Amino acid sequence: MLTALLMFAALAQDPDSHGDLGGSTTGGSGPTDISIGDIDLGGPTDEGSLAYTGGFQQRSDAKVDTDAAITVNAAAGTLSVRCTDTDYLSTSLTYEVDGTDRGPMQAYGDGIHLATYGAAASGRISLTVPSRSTAIKGVKIQLTVNAPKNARLNVTGNGDWVQIAGCDGTVTASSKNSLSLDGHLKSFSVNAGNGDARVVVSDDQKLTGTSSITASHGNVTLAMAMSQDLKLVASGASMSVVHNVQGAVGATNATGTIGNGGPTLTIKASGDVTIKTP
């Protein structure tokens, strides 16, 4: 399933310049991969600021299991994964390329590719982008993914922030920058490369598997119920824990059991660590 919208608009001297809609797709039983078709860009480029914008919407051809193993890999932009009551994988992407030269801007837009595949026990979503010309002043890309609530997610964002919401399964996620995760989580592994990590284990959900949060250049905030049963190993520039830890809690470290003990939760941050209730 595909819809596409493209617009090339001059934000300064050429406000009425735009091209015809275009697009192509290859599908069948494999992944859906969209590339932009030819667009009439009009006359020569005027001096001023131009914006080349477009968007894709895709859905897997087949249904996926509620606990399917789903891999999401975004090479650029912001990434939002929403876990919902759905039987399919679906994606929505928008982009804006800013600059003063139509040629390189169109080439970048034409080079953006999104693939959405899903069938039975597995699924895959991939966003790739071309090399960026020096003539391009800025690029904004937003990818939104909808997946089943109990999906086993493996998410990688190599652009801006990553947000994963409403998930009830197991989640492995990494972001080049900040990352947030929430849901009735069973276990998780979260890595924020150059920003903060925030995890919310909703309501009274208890962790059932080994979990970890790492923020190599940022803070960690974890919200979970007081009724958790786990083993905690945490370190950071400062430590704040509202839960009763049977062990040692210092200014920068916390080690011990919460409740009756259980799976290990490891937290590492270069900044502050805050563990509180939702």
Buried (B, 14 or more C-beta within 10 A) or exposed (E): EBEBEBBBBBEEEBEEBBBEBBBEEEBEEEBBBBBBBEBEBBEEBBEEBBBBBBBBBBBBBBBBBBBBBBBBBBBBBBBBBBBEEBEBBBBBBBBBBBBBBBEBBBBBBBBBBBBBBBBEEBBBBBBBBBEBBEBBEEBBBBBBBBBBBBBBBBBBBBBBBBBBBBBBBBBBBBBBBBBBBBBBBBBBBBBBBEBBBBBBBBEEBBBBBBBBBBBBEBBBBBBBBEBBBBBBBBBBEEBBBEBEBEEEBEEEBBBBBBBEEBBBBBBBBBBBBBBBEB
